[in-house]
Amino acid sequence: MTNPSTRRTVLATGAASALLLGCSEYGDENSGGDTEEAPSAAPSAAPSGSASGGDTAPGGKELTRTADVPVGGGKIFKDEKVVVTQPEEGGFKAFSAVCTHQGCLVANVSDGTINCTCHGSRFRVADGSVAGGPAPKPLPAQQITVTGDSISLA
Ligand code: FES
């Protein structure tokens, strides 16, 4: 008599140790706290010049004095999100202080550029155009009124 001994050897390679990490990461970006205000592009209905000087400027509140804005440089007003520059003596410009890259407030003005230190964008004080860095667009111009030695938002 023959005894057919059929032996099966099942090799279970133990590589199926699937560790399921609890990786339930949803795109929960609903922080909701970052309300970015659009720059108010209100049309400036500036009354025709009453150049008497001395009084506070009509329309907006005073930002600064002309003497406080360095020639070739500028000054940043974080609350108003405005940067005022004086590219050449007596010529004042104003731009949004919100970087066009990812919305940081610009940090300083030096060597003829308005600088965002978040990622290194630089904007020219003369026209807000991009001088370097990742910013895709110039800083938008803002309206200001210079009355005597007072600079106000228009
Ligand atoms: Fe200004 Fe990125 S937000 S450089």
Backbone and ligand atoms as CSV (ligand in chain L), in Angstrom:
chain,resi,resn,atom,element,x,y,z
A,1,MET,N,N,0.832,-1.186,0.000
A,1,MET,CA,C,0.000,0.000,0.000
A,1,MET,C,C,0.869,1.239,0.000
A,2,THR,N,N,0.465,2.080,-0.758
A,2,THR,CA,C,1.206,3.336,-0.800
A,2,THR,C,C,0.473,4.397,-0.004
A,3,ASN,N,N,1.187,5.150,0.557
A,3,ASN,CA,C,0.613,6.218,1.371
A,3,ASN,C,C,1.011,7.569,0.781
A,4,PRO,N,N,0.153,8.057,-0.057
A,4,PRO,CA,C,0.532,9.344,-0.679
A,4,PRO,C,C,0.455,10.491,0.334
A,5,SER,N,N,1.553,10.814,0.755
A,5,SER,CA,C,1.569,11.917,1.730
A,5,SER,C,C,1.748,13.237,0.993
A,6,THR,N,N,0.728,13.880,0.823
A,6,THR,CA,C,0.798,15.180,0.145
A,6,THR,C,C,0.986,16.267,1.183
A,7,ARG,N,N,2.090,16.825,1.048
A,7,ARG,CA,C,2.401,17.896,2.008
A,7,ARG,C,C,2.462,19.224,1.285
A,8,ARG,N,N,1.785,20.071,1.771
A,8,ARG,CA,C,1.863,21.416,1.191
A,8,ARG,C,C,2.549,22.333,2.190
A,9,THR,N,N,3.425,23.009,1.663
A,9,THR,CA,C,4.093,24.009,2.496
A,9,THR,C,C,3.740,25.401,1.981
A,10,VAL,N,N,3.082,26.030,2.762
A,10,VAL,CA,C,2.674,27.387,2.376
A,10,VAL,C,C,3.573,28.383,3.085
A,11,LEU,N,N,4.313,29.032,2.292
A,11,LEU,CA,C,5.187,30.047,2.859
A,11,LEU,C,C,4.493,31.401,2.824
A,12,ALA,N,N,4.203,31.824,3.923
A,12,ALA,CA,C,3.590,33.153,3.998
A,12,ALA,C,C,4.682,34.162,4.305
A,13,THR,N,N,5.065,34.826,3.295
A,13,THR,CA,C,6.087,35.847,3.523
A,13,THR,C,C,5.471,36.978,4.333
A,14,GLY,N,N,6.065,37.199,5.397
A,14,GLY,CA,C,5.446,38.134,6.341
A,14,GLY,C,C,5.687,39.597,6.053
A,15,ALA,N,N,5.481,39.924,4.841
A,15,ALA,CA,C,5.698,41.332,4.494
A,15,ALA,C,C,4.426,42.138,4.492
A,16,ALA,N,N,3.412,41.519,4.938
A,16,ALA,CA,C,2.134,42.223,4.863
A,16,ALA,C,C,1.785,42.876,6.186
A,17,SER,N,N,2.776,43.465,6.746
A,17,SER,CA,C,2.502,44.142,8.010
A,17,SER,C,C,2.122,45.582,7.723
A,18,ALA,N,N,0.936,45.696,7.320
A,18,ALA,CA,C,0.487,47.030,6.930
A,18,ALA,C,C,0.139,47.838,8.161
A,19,LEU,N,N,0.970,48.757,8.409
A,19,LEU,CA,C,0.693,49.638,9.534
A,19,LEU,C,C,-0.144,50.804,9.037
A,20,LEU,N,N,-1.324,50.837,9.494
A,20,LEU,CA,C,-2.174,51.945,9.097
A,20,LEU,C,C,-2.051,53.052,10.135
A,21,LEU,N,N,-1.362,54.028,9.728
A,21,LEU,CA,C,-1.238,55.148,10.639
A,21,LEU,C,C,-2.520,55.968,10.578
A,22,GLY,N,N,-2.838,56.494,11.661
A,22,GLY,CA,C,-4.049,57.306,11.715
A,22,GLY,C,C,-3.851,58.620,10.991
A,23,CYS,N,N,-3.876,58.550,9.706
A,23,CYS,CA,C,-3.515,59.717,8.899
A,23,CYS,C,C,-4.766,60.389,8.357
A,24,SER,N,N,-5.569,60.815,9.236
A,24,SER,CA,C,-6.820,61.430,8.796
A,24,SER,C,C,-6.648,62.953,8.755
A,25,GLU,N,N,-5.921,63.389,7.773
A,25,GLU,CA,C,-5.649,64.818,7.691
A,25,GLU,C,C,-6.530,65.448,6.628
A,26,TYR,N,N,-7.487,66.130,7.089
A,26,TYR,CA,C,-8.378,66.806,6.152
A,26,TYR,C,C,-7.810,68.170,5.805
A,27,GLY,N,N,-8.262,68.697,4.721
A,27,GLY,CA,C,-7.864,70.054,4.348
A,27,GLY,C,C,-8.669,71.060,5.138
A,28,ASP,N,N,-8.426,71.077,6.395
A,28,ASP,CA,C,-9.227,71.936,7.263
A,28,ASP,C,C,-8.583,73.306,7.363
A,29,GLU,N,N,-8.775,74.078,6.345
A,29,GLU,CA,C,-8.146,75.398,6.326
A,29,GLU,C,C,-9.161,76.491,6.566
A,30,ASN,N,N,-10.143,76.145,7.300
A,30,ASN,CA,C,-11.198,77.119,7.513
A,30,ASN,C,C,-10.935,77.911,8.779
A,31,SER,N,N,-9.780,78.558,8.784
A,31,SER,CA,C,-9.441,79.303,9.990
A,31,SER,C,C,-10.290,80.549,10.127
A,32,GLY,N,N,-10.624,81.148,9.027
A,32,GLY,CA,C,-11.611,82.215,9.033
A,32,GLY,C,C,-11.214,83.506,9.709
A,33,GLY,N,N,-10.024,83.613,10.209
A,33,GLY,CA,C,-9.698,84.830,10.921
A,33,GLY,C,C,-9.003,85.883,10.084
A,34,ASP,N,N,-8.555,85.505,8.934
A,34,ASP,CA,C,-7.727,86.406,8.151
A,34,ASP,C,C,-8.562,87.186,7.161
A,35,THR,N,N,-9.171,88.192,7.639
A,35,THR,CA,C,-9.984,89.004,6.744
A,35,THR,C,C,-9.110,90.067,6.117
A,36,GLU,N,N,-8.878,89.851,4.872
A,36,GLU,CA,C,-8.023,90.808,4.179
A,36,GLU,C,C,-8.883,91.897,3.574
A,37,GLU,N,N,-8.641,93.074,4.042
A,37,GLU,CA,C,-9.452,94.162,3.540
A,37,GLU,C,C,-8.920,94.630,2.202
A,38,ALA,N,N,-9.816,94.791,1.290
A,38,ALA,CA,C,-9.411,95.321,0.000
A,38,ALA,C,C,-9.068,96.784,0.164
A,39,PRO,N,N,-8.028,97.207,-0.505
A,39,PRO,CA,C,-7.689,98.624,-0.411
A,39,PRO,C,C,-8.831,99.473,-0.952
A,40,SER,N,N,-9.182,100.449,-0.179
A,40,SER,CA,C,-10.321,101.262,-0.568
A,40,SER,C,C,-9.931,102.158,-1.728
A,41,ALA,N,N,-10.500,101.862,-2.841
A,41,ALA,CA,C,-10.215,102.644,-4.034
A,41,ALA,C,C,-11.301,103.676,-4.224
A,42,ALA,N,N,-11.517,104.417,-3.180
A,42,ALA,CA,C,-12.563,105.426,-3.251
A,42,ALA,C,C,-12.154,106.530,-4.211
A,43,PRO,N,N,-13.070,106.944,-5.023
A,43,PRO,CA,C,-12.725,108.031,-5.947
A,43,PRO,C,C,-12.457,109.298,-5.161
A,44,SER,N,N,-11.410,109.953,-5.518
A,44,SER,CA,C,-11.032,111.137,-4.767
A,44,SER,C,C,-11.734,112.355,-5.331
A,45,ALA,N,N,-12.676,112.811,-4.575
A,45,ALA,CA,C,-13.374,114.024,-4.967
A,45,ALA,C,C,-12.736,115.192,-4.240
A,46,ALA,N,N,-11.499,115.434,-4.565
A,46,ALA,CA,C,-10.754,116.473,-3.878
A,46,ALA,C,C,-11.268,117.849,-4.281
A,47,PRO,N,N,-11.586,118.636,-3.316
A,47,PRO,CA,C,-12.012,119.995,-3.652
A,47,PRO,C,C,-10.862,120.770,-4.277
A,48,SER,N,N,-11.215,121.672,-5.176
A,48,SER,CA,C,-10.170,122.408,-5.870
A,48,SER,C,C,-9.357,123.222,-4.880
A,49,GLY,N,N,-8.110,123.274,-5.137
A,49,GLY,CA,C,-7.111,123.676,-4.165
A,49,GLY,C,C,-7.355,124.965,-3.415
A,50,SER,N,N,-7.476,124.842,-2.146
A,50,SER,CA,C,-7.467,126.019,-1.299
A,50,SER,C,C,-6.095,126.069,-0.647
A,51,ALA,N,N,-5.176,126.652,-1.358
A,51,ALA,CA,C,-3.782,126.584,-0.944
A,51,ALA,C,C,-3.444,127.664,0.060
A,52,SER,N,N,-4.239,127.744,1.085
A,52,SER,CA,C,-3.919,128.738,2.091
A,52,SER,C,C,-2.845,128.224,3.033
A,53,GLY,N,N,-2.818,126.930,3.228
A,53,GLY,CA,C,-1.787,126.364,4.092
A,53,GLY,C,C,-2.083,126.606,5.552
A,54,GLY,N,N,-1.593,125.725,6.362
A,54,GLY,CA,C,-1.737,125.932,7.789
A,54,GLY,C,C,-2.781,125.055,8.406
A,55,ASP,N,N,-3.947,124.991,7.815
A,55,ASP,CA,C,-4.990,124.142,8.369
A,55,ASP,C,C,-4.737,122.681,8.020
A,56,THR,N,N,-5.493,121.823,8.677
A,56,THR,CA,C,-5.389,120.410,8.333
A,56,THR,C,C,-5.952,120.193,6.943
A,57,ALA,N,N,-5.410,119.214,6.271
A,57,ALA,CA,C,-5.804,118.964,4.895
A,57,ALA,C,C,-7.242,118.481,4.837
A,58,PRO,N,N,-7.962,118.885,3.834
A,58,PRO,CA,C,-9.326,118.413,3.693
A,58,PRO,C,C,-9.348,116.948,3.267
A,59,GLY,N,N,-10.357,116.249,3.644
A,59,GLY,CA,C,-10.528,114.877,3.180
A,59,GLY,C,C,-10.027,113.871,4.184
A,60,GLY,N,N,-8.782,113.457,4.081
A,60,GLY,CA,C,-8.293,112.367,4.920
A,60,GLY,C,C,-7.565,112.868,6.142
A,61,LYS,N,N,-7.224,111.928,7.017
A,61,LYS,CA,C,-6.487,112.305,8.208
A,61,LYS,C,C,-4.998,112.388,7.893
A,62,GLU,N,N,-4.327,113.178,8.674
A,62,GLU,CA,C,-2.900,113.367,8.425
A,62,GLU,C,C,-2.141,112.080,8.704
A,63,LEU,N,N,-1.296,111.736,7.755
A,63,LEU,CA,C,-0.421,110.577,7.938
A,63,LEU,C,C,0.880,110.968,8.585
A,64,THR,N,N,1.471,112.018,8.048
A,64,THR,CA,C,2.798,112.385,8.508
A,64,THR,C,C,3.131,113.791,8.022
A,65,ARG,N,N,4.319,114.201,8.378
A,65,ARG,CA,C,4.838,115.480,7.895
A,65,ARG,C,C,5.856,115.215,6.799
A,66,THR,N,N,5.945,116.157,5.888
A,66,THR,CA,C,6.859,115.957,4.760
A,66,THR,C,C,8.290,115.730,5.233
A,67,ALA,N,N,8.669,116.387,6.310
A,67,ALA,CA,C,10.041,116.263,6.800
A,67,ALA,C,C,10.338,114.875,7.354
A,68,ASP,N,N,9.288,114.102,7.622
A,68,ASP,CA,C,9.500,112.768,8.189
A,68,ASP,C,C,9.681,111.691,7.129
A,69,VAL,N,N,9.548,112.073,5.860
A,69,VAL,CA,C,9.726,111.109,4.778
A,69,VAL,C,C,11.068,111.406,4.109
A,70,PRO,N,N,12.032,110.529,4.251
A,70,PRO,CA,C,13.371,110.814,3.723
A,70,PRO,C,C,13.394,110.879,2.197
A,71,VAL,N,N,14.180,111.805,1.675
A,71,VAL,CA,C,14.355,111.893,0.228
A,71,VAL,C,C,15.057,110.618,-0.255
A,72,GLY,N,N,14.477,110.033,-1.295
A,72,GLY,CA,C,15.031,108.779,-1.812
A,72,GLY,C,C,14.574,107.554,-1.039
A,73,GLY,N,N,13.770,107.803,-0.026
A,73,GLY,CA,C,13.296,106.692,0.807
A,73,GLY,C,C,11.799,106.797,1.026
A,74,GLY,N,N,11.383,106.355,2.179
A,74,GLY,CA,C,9.959,106.384,2.455
A,74,GLY,C,C,9.665,105.996,3.881
A,75,LYS,N,N,8.379,106.013,4.178
A,75,LYS,CA,C,7.933,105.701,5.527
A,75,LYS,C,C,6.678,104.825,5.421
A,76,ILE,N,N,6.635,103.806,6.268
A,76,ILE,CA,C,5.535,102.841,6.222
A,76,ILE,C,C,4.555,103.137,7.353
A,77,PHE,N,N,3.257,103.133,7.006
A,77,PHE,CA,C,2.203,103.317,7.994
A,77,PHE,C,C,1.406,102.027,8.059
A,78,LYS,N,N,1.724,101.232,9.081
A,78,LYS,CA,C,1.171,99.877,9.146
A,78,LYS,C,C,-0.334,99.893,9.349
A,79,ASP,N,N,-0.825,100.798,10.187
A,79,ASP,CA,C,-2.272,100.818,10.445
A,79,ASP,C,C,-3.057,101.138,9.179
A,80,GLU,N,N,-2.547,102.081,8.429
A,80,GLU,CA,C,-3.240,102.477,7.201
A,80,GLU,C,C,-2.858,101.603,6.009
A,81,LYS,N,N,-1.826,100.750,6.205
A,81,LYS,CA,C,-1.318,99.890,5.130
A,81,LYS,C,C,-0.910,100.720,3.910
A,82,VAL,N,N,-0.170,101.769,4.204
A,82,VAL,CA,C,0.285,102.683,3.165
A,82,VAL,C,C,1.766,102.938,3.373
A,83,VAL,N,N,2.492,103.072,2.270
A,83,VAL,CA,C,3.871,103.531,2.346
A,83,VAL,C,C,3.986,104.807,1.531
A,84,VAL,N,N,4.533,105.844,2.155
A,84,VAL,CA,C,4.718,107.129,1.490
A,84,VAL,C,C,6.195,107.270,1.159
A,85,THR,N,N,6.488,107.630,-0.072
A,85,THR,CA,C,7.879,107.781,-0.487
A,85,THR,C,C,8.130,109.186,-1.009
A,86,GLN,N,N,9.397,109.539,-1.047
A,86,GLN,CA,C,9.815,110.812,-1.616
A,86,GLN,C,C,11.005,110.520,-2.555
A,87,PRO,N,N,10.690,110.049,-3.767
A,87,PRO,CA,C,11.773,109.657,-4.685
A,87,PRO,C,C,12.725,110.804,-4.985
A,88,GLU,N,N,12.180,112.002,-5.093
A,88,GLU,CA,C,13.043,113.172,-5.258
A,88,GLU,C,C,12.478,114.283,-4.387
A,89,GLU,N,N,13.312,115.200,-4.031
A,89,GLU,CA,C,12.919,116.179,-3.046
A,89,GLU,C,C,11.649,116.922,-3.465
A,90,GLY,N,N,10.676,116.899,-2.599
A,90,GLY,CA,C,9.426,117.604,-2.835
A,90,GLY,C,C,8.404,116.809,-3.623
A,91,GLY,N,N,8.775,115.639,-4.104
A,91,GLY,CA,C,7.832,114.804,-4.849
A,91,GLY,C,C,7.435,113.587,-4.038
A,92,PHE,N,N,6.188,113.545,-3.632
A,92,PHE,CA,C,5.745,112.469,-2.745
A,92,PHE,C,C,4.842,111.501,-3.499
A,93,LYS,N,N,5.009,110.221,-3.189
A,93,LYS,CA,C,4.186,109.165,-3.768
A,93,LYS,C,C,3.680,108.304,-2.619
A,94,ALA,N,N,2.621,107.597,-2.899
A,94,ALA,CA,C,2.109,106.648,-1.888
A,94,ALA,C,C,1.648,105.383,-2.589
A,95,PHE,N,N,1.869,104.288,-1.911
A,95,PHE,CA,C,1.521,102.969,-2.441
A,95,PHE,C,C,0.912,102.135,-1.329
A,96,SER,N,N,0.184,101.125,-1.744
A,96,SER,CA,C,-0.266,100.128,-0.785
A,96,SER,C,C,0.960,99.481,-0.145
A,97,ALA,N,N,0.886,99.246,1.151
A,97,ALA,CA,C,1.993,98.579,1.846
A,97,ALA,C,C,1.793,97.077,1.906
A,98,VAL,N,N,0.794,96.575,1.196
A,98,VAL,CA,C,0.520,95.132,1.173
A,98,VAL,C,C,1.248,94.525,-0.028
A,99,CYS,N,N,2.184,93.650,0.284
A,99,CYS,CA,C,2.993,93.025,-0.762
A,99,CYS,C,C,2.100,92.254,-1.733
A,100,THR,N,N,2.397,92.398,-3.030
A,100,THR,CA,C,1.570,91.730,-4.041
A,100,THR,C,C,1.930,90.262,-4.201
A,101,HIS,N,N,2.906,89.787,-3.429
A,101,HIS,CA,C,3.236,88.362,-3.502
A,101,HIS,C,C,2.223,87.557,-2.698
A,102,GLN,N,N,2.300,87.631,-1.399
A,102,GLN,CA,C,1.361,86.864,-0.572
A,102,GLN,C,C,0.728,87.692,0.523
A,103,GLY,N,N,0.825,88.995,0.409
A,103,GLY,CA,C,0.041,89.839,1.284
A,103,GLY,C,C,0.668,90.263,2.584
A,104,CYS,N,N,1.950,90.036,2.772
A,104,CYS,CA,C,2.598,90.579,3.958
A,104,CYS,C,C,2.629,92.108,3.846
A,105,LEU,N,N,2.728,92.758,4.996
A,105,LEU,CA,C,3.006,94.184,4.963
A,105,LEU,C,C,4.490,94.369,4.691
A,106,VAL,N,N,4.808,95.325,3.845
A,106,VAL,CA,C,6.216,95.581,3.585
A,106,VAL,C,C,6.874,96.017,4.887
A,107,ALA,N,N,8.172,95.758,4.996
A,107,ALA,CA,C,8.832,95.885,6.295
A,107,ALA,C,C,9.672,97.151,6.433
A,108,ASN,N,N,10.304,97.569,5.351
A,108,ASN,CA,C,11.192,98.716,5.460
A,108,ASN,C,C,11.440,99.324,4.085
A,109,VAL,N,N,12.059,100.503,4.106
A,109,VAL,CA,C,12.426,101.185,2.876
A,109,VAL,C,C,13.913,101.497,2.971
A,110,SER,N,N,14.675,100.995,2.003
A,110,SER,CA,C,16.104,101.270,2.022
A,110,SER,C,C,16.670,101.146,0.616
A,111,ASP,N,N,17.685,101.915,0.343
A,111,ASP,CA,C,18.394,101.868,-0.937
A,111,ASP,C,C,17.451,101.998,-2.123
A,112,GLY,N,N,16.456,102.852,-1.973
A,112,GLY,CA,C,15.571,103.134,-3.093
A,112,GLY,C,C,14.489,102.103,-3.344
A,113,THR,N,N,14.360,101.149,-2.433
A,113,THR,CA,C,13.296,100.164,-2.606
A,113,THR,C,C,12.502,99.972,-1.320
A,114,ILE,N,N,11.236,99.623,-1.531
A,114,ILE,CA,C,10.330,99.230,-0.454
A,114,ILE,C,C,10.450,97.710,-0.350
A,115,ASN,N,N,10.750,97.229,0.829
A,115,ASN,CA,C,11.156,95.831,0.942
A,115,ASN,C,C,10.177,95.007,1.768
A,116,CYS,N,N,9.811,93.872,1.208
A,116,CYS,CA,C,9.017,92.890,1.944
A,116,CYS,C,C,9.971,91.783,2.381
A,117,THR,N,N,10.040,91.582,3.688
A,117,THR,CA,C,10.996,90.606,4.198
A,117,THR,C,C,10.414,89.202,4.293
A,118,CYS,N,N,9.132,89.054,3.942
A,118,CYS,CA,C,8.556,87.699,4.007
A,118,CYS,C,C,9.274,86.769,3.042
A,119,HIS,N,N,9.427,87.204,1.800
A,119,HIS,CA,C,10.095,86.357,0.814
A,119,HIS,C,C,11.060,87.156,-0.052
A,120,GLY,N,N,11.317,88.392,0.324
A,120,GLY,CA,C,12.370,89.147,-0.347
A,120,GLY,C,C,11.957,89.968,-1.554
A,121,SER,N,N,10.691,90.331,-1.648
A,121,SER,CA,C,10.299,91.202,-2.765
A,121,SER,C,C,10.723,92.638,-2.479
A,122,ARG,N,N,11.085,93.342,-3.563
A,122,ARG,CA,C,11.478,94.741,-3.450
A,122,ARG,C,C,10.743,95.545,-4.519
A,123,PHE,N,N,10.320,96.750,-4.128
A,123,PHE,CA,C,9.558,97.622,-5.020
A,123,PHE,C,C,10.226,98.993,-5.052
A,124,ARG,N,N,10.294,99.573,-6.240
A,124,ARG,CA,C,10.962,100.871,-6.375
A,124,ARG,C,C,10.137,101.981,-5.718
A,125,VAL,N,N,10.839,102.888,-5.012
A,125,VAL,CA,C,10.138,103.975,-4.327
A,125,VAL,C,C,9.509,104.948,-5.312
A,126,ALA,N,N,10.014,105.013,-6.541
A,126,ALA,CA,C,9.521,105.999,-7.503
A,126,ALA,C,C,8.143,105.643,-8.045
A,127,ASP,N,N,7.913,104.354,-8.290
A,127,ASP,CA,C,6.640,103.979,-8.922
A,127,ASP,C,C,6.039,102.679,-8.398
A,128,GLY,N,N,6.639,102.104,-7.396
A,128,GLY,CA,C,6.107,100.869,-6.822
A,128,GLY,C,C,6.365,99.631,-7.653
A,129,SER,N,N,7.096,99.787,-8.760
A,129,SER,CA,C,7.328,98.634,-9.627
A,129,SER,C,C,8.258,97.624,-8.962
A,130,VAL,N,N,8.173,96.397,-9.424
A,130,VAL,CA,C,8.942,95.309,-8.821
A,130,VAL,C,C,10.419,95.451,-9.190
A,131,ALA,N,N,11.269,95.479,-8.186
A,131,ALA,CA,C,12.715,95.549,-8.412
A,131,ALA,C,C,13.389,94.216,-8.142
A,132,GLY,N,N,12.676,93.301,-7.523
A,132,GLY,CA,C,13.268,91.992,-7.254
A,132,GLY,C,C,12.344,91.142,-6.409
A,133,GLY,N,N,12.634,89.858,-6.380
A,133,GLY,CA,C,11.848,88.946,-5.565
A,133,GLY,C,C,10.650,88.389,-6.302
A,134,PRO,N,N,9.842,87.631,-5.566
A,134,PRO,CA,C,8.761,86.880,-6.214
A,134,PRO,C,C,7.491,87.674,-6.502
A,135,ALA,N,N,7.410,88.926,-6.095
A,135,ALA,CA,C,6.158,89.674,-6.290
A,135,ALA,C,C,5.809,89.759,-7.778
A,136,PRO,N,N,4.565,89.447,-8.125
A,136,PRO,CA,C,4.178,89.431,-9.534
A,136,PRO,C,C,3.770,90.785,-10.084
A,137,LYS,N,N,3.410,91.723,-9.196
A,137,LYS,CA,C,2.864,92.999,-9.670
A,137,LYS,C,C,3.428,94.134,-8.822
A,138,PRO,N,N,3.362,95.351,-9.363
A,138,PRO,CA,C,3.776,96.515,-8.572
A,138,PRO,C,C,2.837,96.741,-7.390
A,139,LEU,N,N,3.307,97.528,-6.439
A,139,LEU,CA,C,2.428,97.979,-5.369
A,139,LEU,C,C,1.448,98.992,-5.960
A,140,PRO,N,N,0.157,98.823,-5.704
A,140,PRO,CA,C,-0.803,99.784,-6.242
A,140,PRO,C,C,-0.590,101.173,-5.641
A,141,ALA,N,N,-0.753,102.185,-6.462
A,141,ALA,CA,C,-0.621,103.562,-5.988
A,141,ALA,C,C,-1.800,103.925,-5.094
A,142,GLN,N,N,-1.533,104.778,-4.133
A,142,GLN,CA,C,-2.575,105.298,-3.246
A,142,GLN,C,C,-2.610,106.806,-3.391
A,143,GLN,N,N,-3.761,107.365,-3.139
A,143,GLN,CA,C,-3.916,108.807,-3.253
A,143,GLN,C,C,-3.544,109.483,-1.945
A,144,ILE,N,N,-2.701,110.471,-2.039
A,144,ILE,CA,C,-2.407,111.289,-0.869
A,144,ILE,C,C,-2.545,112.759,-1.259
A,145,THR,N,N,-2.666,113.582,-0.252
A,145,THR,CA,C,-2.733,115.021,-0.461
A,145,THR,C,C,-1.628,115.655,0.377
A,146,VAL,N,N,-0.856,116.490,-0.266
A,146,VAL,CA,C,0.192,117.219,0.438
A,146,VAL,C,C,-0.271,118.665,0.577
A,147,THR,N,N,-0.456,119.092,1.797
A,147,THR,CA,C,-0.888,120.455,2.066
A,147,THR,C,C,0.128,121.095,2.994
A,148,GLY,N,N,0.860,122.037,2.451
A,148,GLY,CA,C,1.925,122.617,3.254
A,148,GLY,C,C,2.954,121.541,3.564
A,149,ASP,N,N,3.162,121.289,4.836
A,149,ASP,CA,C,4.100,120.222,5.212
A,149,ASP,C,C,3.368,119.011,5.775
A,150,SER,N,N,2.091,118.932,5.473
A,150,SER,CA,C,1.275,117.821,5.976
A,150,SER,C,C,0.902,116.889,4.839
A,151,ILE,N,N,1.042,115.590,5.083
A,151,ILE,CA,C,0.664,114.579,4.100
A,151,ILE,C,C,-0.516,113.803,4.666
A,152,SER,N,N,-1.596,113.762,3.877
A,152,SER,CA,C,-2.801,113.086,4.314
A,152,SER,C,C,-3.251,112.088,3.264
A,153,LEU,N,N,-4.006,111.099,3.733
A,153,LEU,CA,C,-4.683,110.225,2.786
A,153,LEU,C,C,-5.760,111.032,2.094
A,154,ALA,N,N,-5.876,110.872,0.797
A,154,ALA,CA,C,-6.867,111.646,0.049
A,154,ALA,C,C,-8.252,111.047,0.228
L,1,FES,FE1,FE,6.088,89.801,0.210
L,1,FES,FE2,FE,6.189,87.140,-0.243
L,1,FES,S1,S,4.617,88.304,0.751
L,1,FES,S2,S,7.648,88.669,-0.700
